[in-house]
Amino acid sequence: MAPDSITDDAATPGLRERRRRETLRELSDAALELFEQHGVHGTTVDDIAARAGTSPRTFFRYFPTKEAAVFPSSEDAAELVRAMTDAIARGETLIRAIEHSWLRLLADFDAHPGEHRRALRFRRLVGAEPTLLALALRNEAEQTDRLTDAAVDAAGADADVLTTRAAIAAVALIVRLAFDEWAGRAEAGTAASVHAIYLELRRGVASLAEQLNDPAPH
């Protein structure tokens, strides 16, 4: 009996986690569909919960607002921070550490084509809904803050906060431009890799960055 009991106990967290992720996705998919059909203002939390087959109380265990439901999980942001701080701990430079964390996410996105259509729907929706666009910009700023704080903590006393923030913001901008380009190609029916587009943009930015060694204009 003891071995069976141990196996059941060990399996329970895995089953709970899978169910939690399923509920998270069901609520997010329901919000996306309803926002597309009725707009953000025409959709309530009750509507989203009903579409997902759950309750408003359950909804608020996962999301603080209805708008937040369509955005990527906070777990992705946490993984970004973990990957970056791990890379810094291994002795990688700041830029390498930031890129290491982002490139893992970009490669994962490329490896799951089933997510691509949803990503395009999300981008169209954000572009059409001012409240979602405002939240997207706020989320991006907060992510920069979290990454900056984590990078400075991981690097120690010698880290320069302003330079760290500039580096993180620069990489994030290239990532955003890579997704913009990927989306444009995807909407036109052209297959593309966001990871490859990032590297293409990076090469161009690196060549321009060499000009920063020239004297600054007055």
Secondary structure, 3 states (H helix, E strand, C coil): CHHHHHHHHHHHHHHHHHHHHHHHHHHHHHHHHHHHHHCCCCCCHHHHHHHHCCCHHHHHHHCCCCHHHHCCCHHHHHHHHHHHHHHHHCCCCHHHHHHHHHHHHHHHHHCCHHHHHHHHHHHHHHHHCHHHHHHHHHHHHHHHHHHHHHHHHHHCCCCCHHHHHHHHHHHHHHHHHHHHHHHHHHHCCCCCCHHHHHHHHHHHHHHHHHHHHCCCCC
